[in-house]
Amino acid sequence: MADGAGATPDGRAAVEAALCQHITVLAQPVRVRTDALWHGGAPWDRLTARLDDIDHLIRRPLREHHPPTPAHLAELANAVQWLLAQQAPDC
């Protein structure tokens, strides 16, 4: 199935691991740029909150006996999409 609902548990775990790796790489430059902003300003607060949410998302305790759900994979994919948008130069 296209939404991942029919994927094998091992396949979903592999997708989760790959997404988490991408997030780790993509988040670093965004975090550096965010830290350069004035701490306490609205842009800094907004970006820091989103990055902290993403950090929490990838650091949830591993579920050894429970494969990731399609909803969790969608959250991770959305995080990757948001981080990629933050990489694009301002137009």
The 8 nearest C-alpha neighbors of each residue, nearest first, counted from 0:
[[1, 5, 2, 3, 4, 6, 7, 69],
 [0, 2, 3, 4, 5, 6, 69, 73],
 [3, 1, 4, 0, 69, 5, 6, 73],
 [2, 4, 6, 5, 1, 0, 69, 11],
 [5, 3, 2, 6, 69, 0, 1, 68],
 [4, 6, 0, 3, 7, 2, 1, 8],
 [7, 5, 3, 4, 10, 11, 8, 0],
 [6, 8, 10, 9, 11, 5, 4, 3],
 [7, 9, 11, 66, 10, 12, 6, 67],
 [10, 8, 12, 7, 11, 13, 66, 6],
 [11, 9, 7, 13, 12, 8, 6, 14],
 [10, 12, 14, 8, 13, 9, 15, 67],
 [11, 13, 15, 9, 10, 14, 66, 16],
 [14, 12, 10, 16, 15, 11, 17, 9],
 [13, 15, 11, 17, 12, 16, 18, 10],
 [14, 16, 12, 18, 13, 17, 11, 19],
 [15, 17, 13, 19, 14, 18, 12, 20],
 [18, 16, 14, 20, 19, 15, 13, 21],
 [19, 17, 21, 15, 20, 16, 14, 22],
 [18, 20, 22, 16, 21, 17, 57, 15],
 [21, 19, 23, 17, 18, 22, 16, 24],
 [22, 20, 18, 24, 19, 23, 25, 17],
 [23, 21, 19, 25, 20, 24, 26, 79],
 [22, 24, 20, 21, 26, 25, 19, 27],
 [25, 23, 21, 22, 26, 27, 20, 28],
 [26, 24, 22, 27, 23, 21, 82, 28],
 [27, 25, 29, 23, 24, 22, 28, 30],
 [26, 28, 30, 29, 25, 24, 31, 23],
 [29, 27, 31, 30, 26, 32, 25, 86],
 [30, 28, 32, 26, 31, 27, 33, 85],
 [29, 31, 33, 27, 28, 32, 26, 34],
 [32, 30, 28, 34, 33, 29, 27, 35],
 [33, 31, 29, 35, 34, 30, 28, 36],
 [34, 32, 30, 35, 36, 31, 43, 29],
 [33, 35, 31, 36, 32, 30, 43, 38],
 [34, 36, 32, 33, 31, 37, 38, 43],
 [37, 35, 33, 34, 43, 38, 32, 42],
 [36, 38, 40, 39, 43, 35, 34, 42],
 [39, 37, 40, 43, 36, 44, 34, 35],
 [38, 40, 37, 44, 43, 41, 42, 36],
 [39, 41, 43, 38, 42, 37, 44, 36],
 [40, 42, 44, 43, 45, 39, 46, 38],
 [43, 41, 45, 44, 40, 46, 36, 33],
 [42, 44, 46, 40, 41, 45, 36, 47],
 [43, 45, 41, 47, 42, 46, 48, 40],
 [46, 44, 42, 48, 43, 47, 41, 49],
 [47, 45, 49, 43, 48, 44, 50, 42],
 [48, 46, 50, 44, 49, 45, 43, 51],
 [47, 49, 51, 45, 46, 50, 44, 52],
 [50, 48, 52, 46, 51, 47, 53, 45],
 [49, 51, 53, 47, 52, 48, 54, 46],
 [50, 52, 54, 48, 53, 49, 47, 55],
 [53, 51, 49, 55, 50, 54, 56, 48],
 [52, 54, 56, 50, 55, 51, 49, 57],
 [55, 53, 51, 56, 52, 57, 50, 58],
 [54, 56, 58, 52, 53, 57, 51, 59],
 [55, 57, 53, 54, 58, 59, 52, 75],
 [56, 58, 54, 55, 59, 19, 53, 75],
 [59, 57, 55, 56, 54, 60, 61, 53],
 [60, 58, 57, 56, 55, 61, 62, 54],
 [61, 59, 58, 62, 57, 63, 56, 55],
 [60, 62, 63, 59, 58, 65, 64, 66],
 [61, 63, 65, 64, 60, 66, 67, 59],
 [64, 62, 65, 61, 66, 60, 67, 12],
 [63, 65, 62, 66, 61, 8, 67, 12],
 [64, 66, 62, 63, 67, 8, 68, 61],
 [65, 67, 8, 12, 68, 62, 64, 11],
 [68, 66, 71, 11, 12, 65, 69, 72],
 [67, 69, 71, 70, 66, 72, 11, 4],
 [68, 70, 72, 71, 3, 4, 73, 67],
 [71, 69, 73, 68, 72, 74, 67, 75],
 [72, 70, 74, 68, 73, 69, 67, 75],
 [71, 73, 69, 75, 74, 70, 76, 15],
 [72, 74, 76, 70, 71, 75, 77, 69],
 [75, 73, 71, 77, 72, 76, 78, 70],
 [74, 76, 78, 72, 73, 77, 18, 79],
 [75, 77, 73, 79, 78, 74, 72, 80],
 [78, 76, 80, 74, 75, 79, 73, 81],
 [77, 79, 75, 81, 76, 80, 82, 74],
 [80, 78, 76, 82, 77, 81, 22, 83],
 [79, 81, 77, 83, 78, 82, 76, 84],
 [82, 80, 84, 78, 83, 79, 77, 85],
 [81, 83, 85, 79, 84, 80, 25, 78],
 [84, 82, 86, 80, 85, 81, 79, 87],
 [85, 83, 81, 82, 86, 87, 80, 79],
 [84, 86, 82, 83, 87, 81, 29, 88],
 [87, 85, 83, 84, 88, 82, 29, 25],
 [88, 86, 84, 85, 89, 83, 90, 82],
 [89, 87, 90, 86, 85, 84, 83, 29],
 [88, 90, 87, 85, 86, 84, 83, 32],
 [89, 88, 87, 84, 85, 86, 83, 81]]
